[in-house]
Structure formats: structure tokens, C-alpha cells
Amino acid sequence: MQEPSEHAGPPDTEHFVHHVTQVGETRDVHTREAVYNAHGQKLIEAGQRVDRRLFDRLTAHKLLRPLDASIDVAAPVDREALRATAERLAEEDPLTRALLAVTSRPREAVAMPASLALDPLLAGKLSILQERMPDAFDHAVQVAVGASALGMELRPPDTAFARDLATAGLFHDIGYLHIDPAIFTSHAPLSAEQERQLRSHPVIAWLTLKRFPACHPGASHAVLQHHERLDGSGYPRGHAGDALEPAGRCLAVMELATALCGRQDPDAFAAVLKGHADQLDSAALRVMLQAVDHCPVYPDDGATTPQADIDWSALRAAIDCVEAGQALRERADPYWDALLGRHLDPLTRLLDRAGLSGLPLDLIRESVAGDPSLQVEIEALQNDTRYRLRLLARQLHDPDAALPDAVREWLPKLQDAAG
């Protein structure tokens, strides 16, 4: 019987086992050691091929050691693959190209992912991501390059900081392999369980990296914090301010920017980033906004600004909802005052800065009627506001939660405004 490893790894969900066994259908994936269940019973011999035939056996038991520690993936992602992907993205991806243009060490940033000495386990896991979720793999390399560029700009002498950011960038979404893939293809609102799974992916990435001294705590803490926000509104732990480490703050800016780029007109992209100013590291955000301002993330091919689709009644509902929520805080106890403030204060500041609160919307509508760029910015801010309200609505929509009467009465307004 084998003893458990000193450091627990990520959970072996059926989704991860599915990815592993599917990859085993097209390339050589085999066990590097015998696989045991939690009771010490041997399930699979060392050296056995891992493919779909083993799916039921692997998912029917809790394993003694994480599956990723017990398998080898043939011809895993290597330095040449990382170099080629990073160079391709530096040429083809608008945001990467823009960021490299305004930072001082672009060649070093592009070379950074390929310079990392990856443990075979991590290289194998990255190979599974590349094969099963190629867009997520490209995104990982993009974030690794961009976060390295930011790190070298903010801490020029600190090469270790940039290397931690490159490692964190490569693995910040590796937890996607362990959660329901339907989350990424469905256009319907996420269920409570899907939301829980999605919010677990930074923890899974942290559990993956913390087993390796070269990745812990520098890179591992950064991946754990890449969805945290300075005002405490992020996840998975809701940490704020000085509790967030510099690498986590830097990675958060790069990850958010890559998530937004491609969905927004350049003006709207910058507006949304500025709307997160209270949540993101100011130095890293300043560099990112410089990239957007001086090197637009869309090519100037003469195309007209896309037509904005502003739902003015929905925007009015969102503003009213925020104002009503702020008003009820005056009657709330300290816990609910803090919880609502964590979500509503950034929204109030966002709407104030955009000039969307305090003025009649009809007047605002008339003032932007002849300016397509301003219309696109308002549409982006409207969408961002509704997204943030949706996150709050999901947090409050718990049948077991003991909501105060005032919050319970306000909840339908919140759900309506969130859409």
C-alpha cells in the first residue's frame, strides 16, 4: 500500500479523467506508477495505457494520489512549442502586439515562456489543455507573455518576478480541465453549481502548482489571486488590498484585459478597464491603458465604429437598482452593509465617473446621439454594470440564506436589473 503524498493535488473530477482518457485515444498516455484507490487497492498497473476503457474504473474510486501525478503524456509541450506559440501570438494577437509595443523588453517577454524549465507533470498537463482546449492554451501563452512584459516593466531588475508571472500565466486556467466543459459552450446563464465550479478553477490551479518548489509560492499565489480584486469583490476568497500580492495583482490586469479584448470596440475596451480602476493595480493598469491608447487593439482598416446597442430602459433599471441598494444599507446591520457596499460602491463610482447618475437619461441620450464612440462606451459600461449586478444576484439567490427583509424585498429589483 502506498502512503498519500505530502501535498494534496487537484481533485480528480470526472471531467479531468474524461480529458485524460480522450487524449489517450490519440496519443500515448500511460501510467508512470501503479494507481491505487484511497483504500490502498491497486486499480491499474504501472506502464498501462490510459484511454477511454479506463474511464469507468478511474471515476468509480477516490484515488490515493492525484491522477496527474501518476501518468506520463508522450511528447508533451516543450520549449519549442511554447516559443512558436508565443511568437505567433506576438505577431497575430492585437493586444499582445500592443502591449509589447509600449513595454521596454518585448523580446524577453516573448521568450520567457519557452525559458521555463517545466516539470514533466506540468508539461503533460499543459499538453492535455493544448489538445482538449486549444483556445485556452493560446490564452495561457498570451497571458504568460503579457504578464511577463508587465512584470519587467514594473520591476525591471526582478527577473524572478517576471518568471513567476510567466509560469502563473501558463497555468492560471489549468483548473478548466477539472470542471464541466459545458460551462464554456453554453449561452444560458450558469447554474449555481456551474458558478461554483467556475469559481473553483483558481484554487485548482493553486493546488496544481503548490506541489512544486519552483512554482510555490510565487506563481501558485498569483494563480490563486488572478480573479481577486483590490476592493474585495473578486473570488475565490474575496481578499482585498494588501492581502493581494504584486504578482496576483499584475496577473489580474492581464487576464481581465485578454478576456475583454476582442469583445469590445477599442474605446469601449478602454472605458471598461478604467471602470475597474478601483479594483485593479494602478501601475499595471496604467501600462495596459497606455497600450490600448497608443496601439489600438483593432487594426485601423477604415471600418466604421460598430453600432451601439444601448437598452436605455435596462440602464435606467440598473441605475435605480444601485441607488435603491445603497439606500437600504442605511438600515442594514454591519455584515450586510459591508457585503452590499463591496459590490455597490464600485458600481456607484463607475456610474458617477461615466456621468450616468444624477442626470436624466433622456438628456444623456440626446448628448451622445451624434457620437458613435460615446454610444459604444455607454453600451460597454451598461453591460459591465449588469454583469456585476448579476454576480451579486447569484450570491444572494440562495434558498438557505437568511436574508434581511429589506434585502429580500430589494432582490426582485436586483434580479430584474441583472437580466
Summary of the structure (lengths in Angstrom):
residues: 419
radius of gyration: 23.1
end to end distance: 53.7
largest distance: 74.8
contacts: 1375
relative contact order: 0.08
helix: 63%
strand: 3%
